[in-house]
Amino acid sequence: MAFILDDLLLGPLNGLMFIGKKVLNMARQEHHNPDGVRQELRELYMKVERGEISDEEFEKKEAELVEKMEAFEENGSNK
């Protein structure tokens, strides 16, 4: 009886933890994916061409993304 009660009370928490782990894994995969960084760079170029972001903001974000790409190349993660 106590185990059933524990399952009922902890069920929502376990579900939330499961979702949190899935989101974390997806974020890690996206962060460590050179293709994702390339896509971000393409989107960034389109935004600056359309005038959605300033040149300063573009340069800052571009430098961050290029740094990520260089790190992938150094680590041999480049696809």
mmCIF file of the N, C-alpha and C atoms, coordinates in Angstrom:
data_MODEL
# 
_entry.id   MODEL 
# 
loop_
_atom_site.group_PDB 
_atom_site.id 
_atom_site.type_symbol 
_atom_site.label_atom_id 
_atom_site.label_alt_id 
_atom_site.label_comp_id 
_atom_site.label_asym_id 
_atom_site.label_entity_id 
_atom_site.label_seq_id 
_atom_site.pdbx_PDB_ins_code 
_atom_site.Cartn_x 
_atom_site.Cartn_y 
_atom_site.Cartn_z 
_atom_site.occupancy 
_atom_site.B_iso_or_equiv 
_atom_site.pdbx_formal_charge 
_atom_site.auth_seq_id 
_atom_site.auth_comp_id 
_atom_site.auth_asym_id 
_atom_site.auth_atom_id 
_atom_site.pdbx_PDB_model_num 
ATOM 1   N N  . MET A 1 1  ? 0.824  -1.196 0.000   1.00 0.00 ? 1  MET A N  1 
ATOM 2   C CA . MET A 1 1  ? 0.000  0.000  0.000   1.00 0.00 ? 1  MET A CA 1 
ATOM 3   C C  . MET A 1 1  ? 0.871  1.264  0.000   1.00 0.00 ? 1  MET A C  1 
ATOM 4   N N  . ALA A 1 2  ? 1.945  1.247  0.772   1.00 0.00 ? 2  ALA A N  1 
ATOM 5   C CA . ALA A 1 2  ? 2.812  2.419  0.859   1.00 0.00 ? 2  ALA A CA 1 
ATOM 6   C C  . ALA A 1 2  ? 3.498  2.699  -0.478  1.00 0.00 ? 2  ALA A C  1 
ATOM 7   N N  . PHE A 1 3  ? 3.831  1.636  -1.207  1.00 0.00 ? 3  PHE A N  1 
ATOM 8   C CA . PHE A 1 3  ? 4.487  1.824  -2.500  1.00 0.00 ? 3  PHE A CA 1 
ATOM 9   C C  . PHE A 1 3  ? 3.559  2.465  -3.514  1.00 0.00 ? 3  PHE A C  1 
ATOM 10  N N  . ILE A 1 4  ? 2.304  2.084  -3.473  1.00 0.00 ? 4  ILE A N  1 
ATOM 11  C CA . ILE A 1 4  ? 1.323  2.674  -4.383  1.00 0.00 ? 4  ILE A CA 1 
ATOM 12  C C  . ILE A 1 4  ? 1.159  4.162  -4.078  1.00 0.00 ? 4  ILE A C  1 
ATOM 13  N N  . LEU A 1 5  ? 1.085  4.499  -2.808  1.00 0.00 ? 5  LEU A N  1 
ATOM 14  C CA . LEU A 1 5  ? 0.949  5.894  -2.401  1.00 0.00 ? 5  LEU A CA 1 
ATOM 15  C C  . LEU A 1 5  ? 2.181  6.695  -2.825  1.00 0.00 ? 5  LEU A C  1 
ATOM 16  N N  . ASP A 1 6  ? 3.365  6.114  -2.639  1.00 0.00 ? 6  ASP A N  1 
ATOM 17  C CA . ASP A 1 6  ? 4.602  6.786  -3.075  1.00 0.00 ? 6  ASP A CA 1 
ATOM 18  C C  . ASP A 1 6  ? 4.573  7.048  -4.573  1.00 0.00 ? 6  ASP A C  1 
ATOM 19  N N  . ASP A 1 7  ? 4.154  6.057  -5.350  1.00 0.00 ? 7  ASP A N  1 
ATOM 20  C CA . ASP A 1 7  ? 4.084  6.218  -6.798  1.00 0.00 ? 7  ASP A CA 1 
ATOM 21  C C  . ASP A 1 7  ? 3.099  7.319  -7.184  1.00 0.00 ? 7  ASP A C  1 
ATOM 22  N N  . LEU A 1 8  ? 1.988  7.391  -6.501  1.00 0.00 ? 8  LEU A N  1 
ATOM 23  C CA . LEU A 1 8  ? 0.988  8.418  -6.807  1.00 0.00 ? 8  LEU A CA 1 
ATOM 24  C C  . LEU A 1 8  ? 1.506  9.819  -6.473  1.00 0.00 ? 8  LEU A C  1 
ATOM 25  N N  . LEU A 1 9  ? 2.195  9.926  -5.357  1.00 0.00 ? 9  LEU A N  1 
ATOM 26  C CA . LEU A 1 9  ? 2.684  11.233 -4.927  1.00 0.00 ? 9  LEU A CA 1 
ATOM 27  C C  . LEU A 1 9  ? 3.917  11.676 -5.720  1.00 0.00 ? 9  LEU A C  1 
ATOM 28  N N  . LEU A 1 10 ? 4.770  10.736 -6.074  1.00 0.00 ? 10 LEU A N  1 
ATOM 29  C CA . LEU A 1 10 ? 6.007  11.080 -6.763  1.00 0.00 ? 10 LEU A CA 1 
ATOM 30  C C  . LEU A 1 10 ? 5.897  11.012 -8.284  1.00 0.00 ? 10 LEU A C  1 
ATOM 31  N N  . GLY A 1 11 ? 4.779  10.523 -8.795  1.00 0.00 ? 11 GLY A N  1 
ATOM 32  C CA . GLY A 1 11 ? 4.584  10.398 -10.231 1.00 0.00 ? 11 GLY A CA 1 
ATOM 33  C C  . GLY A 1 11 ? 4.807  11.699 -10.991 1.00 0.00 ? 11 GLY A C  1 
ATOM 34  N N  . PRO A 1 12 ? 4.151  12.781 -10.588 1.00 0.00 ? 12 PRO A N  1 
ATOM 35  C CA . PRO A 1 12 ? 4.366  14.048 -11.309 1.00 0.00 ? 12 PRO A CA 1 
ATOM 36  C C  . PRO A 1 12 ? 5.822  14.527 -11.248 1.00 0.00 ? 12 PRO A C  1 
ATOM 37  N N  . LEU A 1 13 ? 6.462  14.340 -10.123 1.00 0.00 ? 13 LEU A N  1 
ATOM 38  C CA . LEU A 1 13 ? 7.871  14.743 -9.993  1.00 0.00 ? 13 LEU A CA 1 
ATOM 39  C C  . LEU A 1 13 ? 8.755  13.897 -10.905 1.00 0.00 ? 13 LEU A C  1 
ATOM 40  N N  . ASN A 1 14 ? 8.503  12.601 -10.947 1.00 0.00 ? 14 ASN A N  1 
ATOM 41  C CA . ASN A 1 14 ? 9.288  11.724 -11.829 1.00 0.00 ? 14 ASN A CA 1 
ATOM 42  C C  . ASN A 1 14 ? 9.063  12.101 -13.292 1.00 0.00 ? 14 ASN A C  1 
ATOM 43  N N  . GLY A 1 15 ? 7.835  12.431 -13.647 1.00 0.00 ? 15 GLY A N  1 
ATOM 44  C CA . GLY A 1 15 ? 7.546  12.857 -15.014 1.00 0.00 ? 15 GLY A CA 1 
ATOM 45  C C  . GLY A 1 15 ? 8.272  14.135 -15.361 1.00 0.00 ? 15 GLY A C  1 
ATOM 46  N N  . LEU A 1 16 ? 8.286  15.078 -14.447 1.00 0.00 ? 16 LEU A N  1 
ATOM 47  C CA . LEU A 1 16 ? 8.977  16.344 -14.662 1.00 0.00 ? 16 LEU A CA 1 
ATOM 48  C C  . LEU A 1 16 ? 10.482 16.124 -14.804 1.00 0.00 ? 16 LEU A C  1 
ATOM 49  N N  . MET A 1 17 ? 11.030 15.246 -13.993 1.00 0.00 ? 17 MET A N  1 
ATOM 50  C CA . MET A 1 17 ? 12.458 14.942 -14.085 1.00 0.00 ? 17 MET A CA 1 
ATOM 51  C C  . MET A 1 17 ? 12.775 14.275 -15.424 1.00 0.00 ? 17 MET A C  1 
ATOM 52  N N  . PHE A 1 18 ? 11.896 13.396 -15.900 1.00 0.00 ? 18 PHE A N  1 
ATOM 53  C CA . PHE A 1 18 ? 12.087 12.736 -17.185 1.00 0.00 ? 18 PHE A CA 1 
ATOM 54  C C  . PHE A 1 18 ? 12.123 13.768 -18.310 1.00 0.00 ? 18 PHE A C  1 
ATOM 55  N N  . ILE A 1 19 ? 11.181 14.695 -18.297 1.00 0.00 ? 19 ILE A N  1 
ATOM 56  C CA . ILE A 1 19 ? 11.123 15.743 -19.315 1.00 0.00 ? 19 ILE A CA 1 
ATOM 57  C C  . ILE A 1 19 ? 12.365 16.619 -19.242 1.00 0.00 ? 19 ILE A C  1 
ATOM 58  N N  . GLY A 1 20 ? 12.770 16.977 -18.029 1.00 0.00 ? 20 GLY A N  1 
ATOM 59  C CA . GLY A 1 20 ? 13.966 17.803 -17.854 1.00 0.00 ? 20 GLY A CA 1 
ATOM 60  C C  . GLY A 1 20 ? 15.209 17.131 -18.413 1.00 0.00 ? 20 GLY A C  1 
ATOM 61  N N  . LYS A 1 21 ? 15.353 15.837 -18.201 1.00 0.00 ? 21 LYS A N  1 
ATOM 62  C CA . LYS A 1 21 ? 16.502 15.108 -18.732 1.00 0.00 ? 21 LYS A CA 1 
ATOM 63  C C  . LYS A 1 21 ? 16.477 15.078 -20.253 1.00 0.00 ? 21 LYS A C  1 
ATOM 64  N N  . LYS A 1 22 ? 15.298 14.896 -20.835 1.00 0.00 ? 22 LYS A N  1 
ATOM 65  C CA . LYS A 1 22 ? 15.179 14.878 -22.298 1.00 0.00 ? 22 LYS A CA 1 
ATOM 66  C C  . LYS A 1 22 ? 15.563 16.237 -22.885 1.00 0.00 ? 22 LYS A C  1 
ATOM 67  N N  . VAL A 1 23 ? 15.081 17.310 -22.271 1.00 0.00 ? 23 VAL A N  1 
ATOM 68  C CA . VAL A 1 23 ? 15.401 18.656 -22.747 1.00 0.00 ? 23 VAL A CA 1 
ATOM 69  C C  . VAL A 1 23 ? 16.902 18.910 -22.630 1.00 0.00 ? 23 VAL A C  1 
ATOM 70  N N  . LEU A 1 24 ? 17.495 18.503 -21.534 1.00 0.00 ? 24 LEU A N  1 
ATOM 71  C CA . LEU A 1 24 ? 18.933 18.672 -21.331 1.00 0.00 ? 24 LEU A CA 1 
ATOM 72  C C  . LEU A 1 24 ? 19.730 17.908 -22.390 1.00 0.00 ? 24 LEU A C  1 
ATOM 73  N N  . ASN A 1 25 ? 19.333 16.680 -22.658 1.00 0.00 ? 25 ASN A N  1 
ATOM 74  C CA . ASN A 1 25 ? 20.030 15.891 -23.686 1.00 0.00 ? 25 ASN A CA 1 
ATOM 75  C C  . ASN A 1 25 ? 19.912 16.534 -25.061 1.00 0.00 ? 25 ASN A C  1 
ATOM 76  N N  . MET A 1 26 ? 18.738 17.041 -25.390 1.00 0.00 ? 26 MET A N  1 
ATOM 77  C CA . MET A 1 26 ? 18.546 17.697 -26.678 1.00 0.00 ? 26 MET A CA 1 
ATOM 78  C C  . MET A 1 26 ? 19.393 18.958 -26.772 1.00 0.00 ? 26 MET A C  1 
ATOM 79  N N  . ALA A 1 27 ? 19.453 19.720 -25.690 1.00 0.00 ? 27 ALA A N  1 
ATOM 80  C CA . ALA A 1 27 ? 20.257 20.945 -25.675 1.00 0.00 ? 27 ALA A CA 1 
ATOM 81  C C  . ALA A 1 27 ? 21.738 20.614 -25.839 1.00 0.00 ? 27 ALA A C  1 
ATOM 82  N N  . ARG A 1 28 ? 22.191 19.566 -25.185 1.00 0.00 ? 28 ARG A N  1 
ATOM 83  C CA . ARG A 1 28 ? 23.598 19.157 -25.314 1.00 0.00 ? 28 ARG A CA 1 
ATOM 84  C C  . ARG A 1 28 ? 23.912 18.741 -26.744 1.00 0.00 ? 28 ARG A C  1 
ATOM 85  N N  . GLN A 1 29 ? 23.011 17.974 -27.354 1.00 0.00 ? 29 GLN A N  1 
ATOM 86  C CA . GLN A 1 29 ? 23.229 17.540 -28.734 1.00 0.00 ? 29 GLN A CA 1 
ATOM 87  C C  . GLN A 1 29 ? 23.278 18.732 -29.674 1.00 0.00 ? 29 GLN A C  1 
ATOM 88  N N  . GLU A 1 30 ? 22.383 19.675 -29.465 1.00 0.00 ? 30 GLU A N  1 
ATOM 89  C CA . GLU A 1 30 ? 22.352 20.859 -30.323 1.00 0.00 ? 30 GLU A CA 1 
ATOM 90  C C  . GLU A 1 30 ? 23.598 21.715 -30.118 1.00 0.00 ? 30 GLU A C  1 
ATOM 91  N N  . HIS A 1 31 ? 24.029 21.821 -28.884 1.00 0.00 ? 31 HIS A N  1 
ATOM 92  C CA . HIS A 1 31 ? 25.201 22.641 -28.567 1.00 0.00 ? 31 HIS A CA 1 
ATOM 93  C C  . HIS A 1 31 ? 26.478 22.044 -29.150 1.00 0.00 ? 31 HIS A C  1 
ATOM 94  N N  . HIS A 1 32 ? 26.538 20.731 -29.224 1.00 0.00 ? 32 HIS A N  1 
ATOM 95  C CA . HIS A 1 32 ? 27.739 20.046 -29.697 1.00 0.00 ? 32 HIS A CA 1 
ATOM 96  C C  . HIS A 1 32 ? 27.608 19.589 -31.148 1.00 0.00 ? 32 HIS A C  1 
ATOM 97  N N  . ASN A 1 33 ? 26.757 20.258 -31.906 1.00 0.00 ? 33 ASN A N  1 
ATOM 98  C CA . ASN A 1 33 ? 26.513 19.869 -33.288 1.00 0.00 ? 33 ASN A CA 1 
ATOM 99  C C  . ASN A 1 33 ? 26.994 20.970 -34.231 1.00 0.00 ? 33 ASN A C  1 
ATOM 100 N N  . PRO A 1 34 ? 28.047 20.707 -35.009 1.00 0.00 ? 34 PRO A N  1 
ATOM 101 C CA . PRO A 1 34 ? 28.547 21.743 -35.918 1.00 0.00 ? 34 PRO A CA 1 
ATOM 102 C C  . PRO A 1 34 ? 27.503 22.168 -36.956 1.00 0.00 ? 34 PRO A C  1 
ATOM 103 N N  . ASP A 1 35 ? 26.627 21.248 -37.353 1.00 0.00 ? 35 ASP A N  1 
ATOM 104 C CA . ASP A 1 35 ? 25.583 21.610 -38.317 1.00 0.00 ? 35 ASP A CA 1 
ATOM 105 C C  . ASP A 1 35 ? 24.631 22.642 -37.728 1.00 0.00 ? 35 ASP A C  1 
ATOM 106 N N  . GLY A 1 36 ? 24.360 22.534 -36.445 1.00 0.00 ? 36 GLY A N  1 
ATOM 107 C CA . GLY A 1 36 ? 23.503 23.512 -35.782 1.00 0.00 ? 36 GLY A CA 1 
ATOM 108 C C  . GLY A 1 36 ? 24.142 24.894 -35.768 1.00 0.00 ? 36 GLY A C  1 
ATOM 109 N N  . VAL A 1 37 ? 25.443 24.939 -35.566 1.00 0.00 ? 37 VAL A N  1 
ATOM 110 C CA . VAL A 1 37 ? 26.155 26.220 -35.561 1.00 0.00 ? 37 VAL A CA 1 
ATOM 111 C C  . VAL A 1 37 ? 26.157 26.816 -36.966 1.00 0.00 ? 37 VAL A C  1 
ATOM 112 N N  . ARG A 1 38 ? 26.337 25.968 -37.974 1.00 0.00 ? 38 ARG A N  1 
ATOM 113 C CA . ARG A 1 38 ? 26.278 26.467 -39.356 1.00 0.00 ? 38 ARG A CA 1 
ATOM 114 C C  . ARG A 1 38 ? 24.904 27.069 -39.660 1.00 0.00 ? 38 ARG A C  1 
ATOM 115 N N  . GLN A 1 39 ? 23.857 26.399 -39.194 1.00 0.00 ? 39 GLN A N  1 
ATOM 116 C CA . GLN A 1 39 ? 22.504 26.905 -39.407 1.00 0.00 ? 39 GLN A CA 1 
ATOM 117 C C  . GLN A 1 39 ? 22.309 28.244 -38.692 1.00 0.00 ? 39 GLN A C  1 
ATOM 118 N N  . GLU A 1 40 ? 22.832 28.347 -37.486 1.00 0.00 ? 40 GLU A N  1 
ATOM 119 C CA . GLU A 1 40 ? 22.745 29.611 -36.752 1.00 0.00 ? 40 GLU A CA 1 
ATOM 120 C C  . GLU A 1 40 ? 23.451 30.730 -37.513 1.00 0.00 ? 40 GLU A C  1 
ATOM 121 N N  . LEU A 1 41 ? 24.598 30.417 -38.097 1.00 0.00 ? 41 LEU A N  1 
ATOM 122 C CA . LEU A 1 41 ? 25.332 31.415 -38.887 1.00 0.00 ? 41 LEU A CA 1 
ATOM 123 C C  . LEU A 1 41 ? 24.517 31.860 -40.102 1.00 0.00 ? 41 LEU A C  1 
ATOM 124 N N  . ARG A 1 42 ? 23.894 30.903 -40.796 1.00 0.00 ? 42 ARG A N  1 
ATOM 125 C CA . ARG A 1 42 ? 23.056 31.255 -41.949 1.00 0.00 ? 42 ARG A CA 1 
ATOM 126 C C  . ARG A 1 42 ? 21.908 32.171 -41.532 1.00 0.00 ? 42 ARG A C  1 
ATOM 127 N N  . GLU A 1 43 ? 21.261 31.821 -40.430 1.00 0.00 ? 43 GLU A N  1 
ATOM 128 C CA . GLU A 1 43 ? 20.150 32.639 -39.936 1.00 0.00 ? 43 GLU A CA 1 
ATOM 129 C C  . GLU A 1 43 ? 20.630 34.029 -39.530 1.00 0.00 ? 43 GLU A C  1 
ATOM 130 N N  . LEU A 1 44 ? 21.817 34.087 -38.938 1.00 0.00 ? 44 LEU A N  1 
ATOM 131 C CA . LEU A 1 44 ? 22.379 35.364 -38.521 1.00 0.00 ? 44 LEU A CA 1 
ATOM 132 C C  . LEU A 1 44 ? 22.654 36.259 -39.728 1.00 0.00 ? 44 LEU A C  1 
ATOM 133 N N  . TYR A 1 45 ? 23.221 35.681 -40.796 1.00 0.00 ? 45 TYR A N  1 
ATOM 134 C CA . TYR A 1 45 ? 23.479 36.449 -42.016 1.00 0.00 ? 45 TYR A CA 1 
ATOM 135 C C  . TYR A 1 45 ? 22.166 36.976 -42.614 1.00 0.00 ? 45 TYR A C  1 
ATOM 136 N N  . MET A 1 46 ? 21.138 36.145 -42.594 1.00 0.00 ? 46 MET A N  1 
ATOM 137 C CA . MET A 1 46 ? 19.848 36.585 -43.138 1.00 0.00 ? 46 MET A CA 1 
ATOM 138 C C  . MET A 1 46 ? 19.259 37.725 -42.308 1.00 0.00 ? 46 MET A C  1 
ATOM 139 N N  . LYS A 1 47 ? 19.400 37.637 -40.994 1.00 0.00 ? 47 LYS A N  1 
ATOM 140 C CA . LYS A 1 47 ? 18.855 38.684 -40.121 1.00 0.00 ? 47 LYS A CA 1 
ATOM 141 C C  . LYS A 1 47 ? 19.538 40.024 -40.361 1.00 0.00 ? 47 LYS A C  1 
ATOM 142 N N  . VAL A 1 48 ? 20.857 40.012 -40.523 1.00 0.00 ? 48 VAL A N  1 
ATOM 143 C CA . VAL A 1 48 ? 21.558 41.277 -40.732 1.00 0.00 ? 48 VAL A CA 1 
ATOM 144 C C  . VAL A 1 48 ? 21.233 41.841 -42.114 1.00 0.00 ? 48 VAL A C  1 
ATOM 145 N N  . GLU A 1 49 ? 21.058 40.965 -43.107 1.00 0.00 ? 49 GLU A N  1 
ATOM 146 C CA . GLU A 1 49 ? 20.700 41.433 -44.445 1.00 0.00 ? 49 GLU A CA 1 
ATOM 147 C C  . GLU A 1 49 ? 19.311 42.063 -44.469 1.00 0.00 ? 49 GLU A C  1 
ATOM 148 N N  . ARG A 1 50 ? 18.404 41.525 -43.658 1.00 0.00 ? 50 ARG A N  1 
ATOM 149 C CA . ARG A 1 50 ? 17.041 42.071 -43.596 1.00 0.00 ? 50 ARG A CA 1 
ATOM 150 C C  . ARG A 1 50 ? 16.932 43.261 -42.656 1.00 0.00 ? 50 ARG A C  1 
ATOM 151 N N  . GLY A 1 51 ? 18.007 43.563 -41.946 1.00 0.00 ? 51 GLY A N  1 
ATOM 152 C CA . GLY A 1 51 ? 17.998 44.693 -41.021 1.00 0.00 ? 51 GLY A CA 1 
ATOM 153 C C  . GLY A 1 51 ? 17.330 44.389 -39.698 1.00 0.00 ? 51 GLY A C  1 
ATOM 154 N N  . GLU A 1 52 ? 17.195 43.124 -39.365 1.00 0.00 ? 52 GLU A N  1 
ATOM 155 C CA . GLU A 1 52 ? 16.550 42.733 -38.110 1.00 0.00 ? 52 GLU A CA 1 
ATOM 156 C C  . GLU A 1 52 ? 17.469 42.914 -36.912 1.00 0.00 ? 52 GLU A C  1 
ATOM 157 N N  . ILE A 1 53 ? 18.784 42.891 -37.162 1.00 0.00 ? 53 ILE A N  1 
ATOM 158 C CA . ILE A 1 53 ? 19.747 43.118 -36.084 1.00 0.00 ? 53 ILE A CA 1 
ATOM 159 C C  . ILE A 1 53 ? 20.772 44.137 -36.555 1.00 0.00 ? 53 ILE A C  1 
ATOM 160 N N  . SER A 1 54 ? 21.402 44.790 -35.597 1.00 0.00 ? 54 SER A N  1 
ATOM 161 C CA . SER A 1 54 ? 22.412 45.804 -35.935 1.00 0.00 ? 54 SER A CA 1 
ATOM 162 C C  . SER A 1 54 ? 23.723 45.133 -36.333 1.00 0.00 ? 54 SER A C  1 
ATOM 163 N N  . ASP A 1 55 ? 24.581 45.908 -36.968 1.00 0.00 ? 55 ASP A N  1 
ATOM 164 C CA . ASP A 1 55 ? 25.895 45.392 -37.355 1.00 0.00 ? 55 ASP A CA 1 
ATOM 165 C C  . ASP A 1 55 ? 26.714 44.990 -36.135 1.00 0.00 ? 55 ASP A C  1 
ATOM 166 N N  . GLU A 1 56 ? 26.591 45.760 -35.062 1.00 0.00 ? 56 GLU A N  1 
ATOM 167 C CA . GLU A 1 56 ? 27.336 45.448 -33.836 1.00 0.00 ? 56 GLU A CA 1 
ATOM 168 C C  . GLU A 1 56 ? 26.885 44.116 -33.251 1.00 0.00 ? 56 GLU A C  1 
ATOM 169 N N  . GLU A 1 57 ? 25.559 43.927 -33.196 1.00 0.00 ? 57 GLU A N  1 
ATOM 170 C CA . GLU A 1 57 ? 25.031 42.679 -32.668 1.00 0.00 ? 57 GLU A CA 1 
ATOM 171 C C  . GLU A 1 57 ? 25.445 41.506 -33.562 1.00 0.00 ? 57 GLU A C  1 
ATOM 172 N N  . PHE A 1 58 ? 25.408 41.723 -34.868 1.00 0.00 ? 58 PHE A N  1 
ATOM 173 C CA . PHE A 1 58 ? 25.826 40.700 -35.829 1.00 0.00 ? 58 PHE A CA 1 
ATOM 174 C C  . PHE A 1 58 ? 27.276 40.293 -35.593 1.00 0.00 ? 58 PHE A C  1 
ATOM 175 N N  . GLU A 1 59 ? 28.155 41.270 -35.479 1.00 0.00 ? 59 GLU A N  1 
ATOM 176 C CA . GLU A 1 59 ? 29.573 40.984 -35.304 1.00 0.00 ? 59 GLU A CA 1 
ATOM 177 C C  . GLU A 1 59 ? 29.842 40.218 -34.013 1.00 0.00 ? 59 GLU A C  1 
ATOM 178 N N  . LYS A 1 60 ? 29.131 40.580 -32.959 1.00 0.00 ? 60 LYS A N  1 
ATOM 179 C CA . LYS A 1 60 ? 29.309 39.904 -31.678 1.00 0.00 ? 60 LYS A CA 1 
ATOM 180 C C  . LYS A 1 60 ? 28.871 38.443 -31.775 1.00 0.00 ? 60 LYS A C  1 
ATOM 181 N N  . LYS A 1 61 ? 27.673 38.214 -32.318 1.00 0.00 ? 61 LYS A N  1 
ATOM 182 C CA . LYS A 1 61 ? 27.168 36.851 -32.416 1.00 0.00 ? 61 LYS A CA 1 
ATOM 183 C C  . LYS A 1 61 ? 27.970 36.025 -33.424 1.00 0.00 ? 61 LYS A C  1 
ATOM 184 N N  . GLU A 1 62 ? 28.389 36.663 -34.511 1.00 0.00 ? 62 GLU A N  1 
ATOM 185 C CA . GLU A 1 62 ? 29.178 35.952 -35.506 1.00 0.00 ? 62 GLU A CA 1 
ATOM 186 C C  . GLU A 1 62 ? 30.497 35.479 -34.888 1.00 0.00 ? 62 GLU A C  1 
ATOM 187 N N  . ALA A 1 63 ? 31.140 36.337 -34.103 1.00 0.00 ? 63 ALA A N  1 
ATOM 188 C CA . ALA A 1 63 ? 32.402 35.963 -33.460 1.00 0.00 ? 63 ALA A CA 1 
ATOM 189 C C  . ALA A 1 63 ? 32.203 34.762 -32.530 1.00 0.00 ? 63 ALA A C  1 
ATOM 190 N N  . GLU A 1 64 ? 31.093 34.748 -31.795 1.00 0.00 ? 64 GLU A N  1 
ATOM 191 C CA . GLU A 1 64 ? 30.807 33.625 -30.900 1.00 0.00 ? 64 GLU A CA 1 
ATOM 192 C C  . GLU A 1 64 ? 30.625 32.330 -31.688 1.00 0.00 ? 64 GLU A C  1 
ATOM 193 N N  . LEU A 1 65 ? 29.881 32.416 -32.789 1.00 0.00 ? 65 LEU A N  1 
ATOM 194 C CA . LEU A 1 65 ? 29.617 31.216 -33.585 1.00 0.00 ? 65 LEU A CA 1 
ATOM 195 C C  . LEU A 1 65 ? 30.875 30.725 -34.300 1.00 0.00 ? 65 LEU A C  1 
ATOM 196 N N  . VAL A 1 66 ? 31.676 31.646 -34.798 1.00 0.00 ? 66 VAL A N  1 
ATOM 197 C CA . VAL A 1 66 ? 32.931 31.254 -35.454 1.00 0.00 ? 66 VAL A CA 1 
ATOM 198 C C  . VAL A 1 66 ? 33.855 30.587 -34.428 1.00 0.00 ? 66 VAL A C  1 
ATOM 199 N N  . GLU A 1 67 ? 33.860 31.103 -33.221 1.00 0.00 ? 67 GLU A N  1 
ATOM 200 C CA . GLU A 1 67 ? 34.666 30.500 -32.158 1.00 0.00 ? 67 GLU A CA 1 
ATOM 201 C C  . GLU A 1 67 ? 34.208 29.065 -31.883 1.00 0.00 ? 67 GLU A C  1 
ATOM 202 N N  . LYS A 1 68 ? 32.888 28.852 -31.873 1.00 0.00 ? 68 LYS A N  1 
ATOM 203 C CA . LYS A 1 68 ? 32.365 27.500 -31.682 1.00 0.00 ? 68 LYS A CA 1 
ATOM 204 C C  . LYS A 1 68 ? 32.803 26.584 -32.817 1.00 0.00 ? 68 LYS A C  1 
ATOM 205 N N  . MET A 1 69 ? 32.727 27.088 -34.052 1.00 0.00 ? 69 MET A N  1 
ATOM 206 C CA . MET A 1 69 ? 33.120 26.275 -35.206 1.00 0.00 ? 69 MET A CA 1 
ATOM 207 C C  . MET A 1 69 ? 34.599 25.916 -35.127 1.00 0.00 ? 69 MET A C  1 
ATOM 208 N N  . GLU A 1 70 ? 35.425 26.859 -34.729 1.00 0.00 ? 70 GLU A N  1 
ATOM 209 C CA . GLU A 1 70 ? 36.856 26.587 -34.591 1.00 0.00 ? 70 GLU A CA 1 
ATOM 210 C C  . GLU A 1 70 ? 37.105 25.529 -33.523 1.00 0.00 ? 70 GLU A C  1 
ATOM 211 N N  . ALA A 1 71 ? 36.325 25.578 -32.443 1.00 0.00 ? 71 ALA A N  1 
ATOM 212 C CA . ALA A 1 71 ? 36.467 24.577 -31.385 1.00 0.00 ? 71 ALA A CA 1 
ATOM 213 C C  . ALA A 1 71 ? 36.087 23.193 -31.909 1.00 0.00 ? 71 ALA A C  1 
ATOM 214 N N  . PHE A 1 72 ? 35.042 23.124 -32.739 1.00 0.00 ? 72 PHE A N  1 
ATOM 215 C CA . PHE A 1 72 ? 34.668 21.844 -33.341 1.00 0.00 ? 72 PHE A CA 1 
ATOM 216 C C  . PHE A 1 72 ? 35.805 21.316 -34.207 1.00 0.00 ? 72 PHE A C  1 
ATOM 217 N N  . GLU A 1 73 ? 36.389 22.183 -35.000 1.00 0.00 ? 73 GLU A N  1 
ATOM 218 C CA . GLU A 1 73 ? 37.479 21.768 -35.888 1.00 0.00 ? 73 GLU A CA 1 
ATOM 219 C C  . GLU A 1 73 ? 38.693 21.297 -35.099 1.00 0.00 ? 73 GLU A C  1 
ATOM 220 N N  . GLU A 1 74 ? 38.988 21.980 -34.003 1.00 0.00 ? 74 GLU A N  1 
ATOM 221 C CA . GLU A 1 74 ? 40.121 21.575 -33.157 1.00 0.00 ? 74 GLU A CA 1 
ATOM 222 C C  . GLU A 1 74 ? 39.881 20.214 -32.514 1.00 0.00 ? 74 GLU A C  1 
ATOM 223 N N  . ASN A 1 75 ? 38.623 19.958 -32.143 1.00 0.00 ? 75 ASN A N  1 
ATOM 224 C CA . ASN A 1 75 ? 38.288 18.706 -31.477 1.00 0.00 ? 75 ASN A CA 1 
ATOM 225 C C  . ASN A 1 75 ? 37.992 17.577 -32.455 1.00 0.00 ? 75 ASN A C  1 
ATOM 226 N N  . GLY A 1 76 ? 38.030 17.878 -33.737 1.00 0.00 ? 76 GLY A N  1 
ATOM 227 C CA . GLY A 1 76 ? 37.744 16.852 -34.718 1.00 0.00 ? 76 GLY A CA 1 
ATOM 228 C C  . GLY A 1 76 ? 36.280 16.499 -34.822 1.00 0.00 ? 76 GLY A C  1 
ATOM 229 N N  . SER A 1 77 ? 35.390 17.395 -34.394 1.00 0.00 ? 77 SER A N  1 
ATOM 230 C CA . SER A 1 77 ? 33.954 17.145 -34.422 1.00 0.00 ? 77 SER A CA 1 
ATOM 231 C C  . SER A 1 77 ? 33.312 17.655 -35.686 1.00 0.00 ? 77 SER A C  1 
ATOM 232 N N  . ASN A 1 78 ? 34.085 18.161 -36.599 1.00 0.00 ? 78 ASN A N  1 
ATOM 233 C CA . ASN A 1 78 ? 33.532 18.775 -37.817 1.00 0.00 ? 78 ASN A CA 1 
ATOM 234 C C  . ASN A 1 78 ? 32.985 17.696 -38.730 1.00 0.00 ? 78 ASN A C  1 
ATOM 235 N N  . LYS A 1 79 ? 31.760 17.906 -39.222 1.00 0.00 ? 79 LYS A N  1 
ATOM 236 C CA . LYS A 1 79 ? 31.116 16.943 -40.127 1.00 0.00 ? 79 LYS A CA 1 
ATOM 237 C C  . LYS A 1 79 ? 31.367 17.333 -41.550 1.00 0.00 ? 79 LYS A C  1 
# 
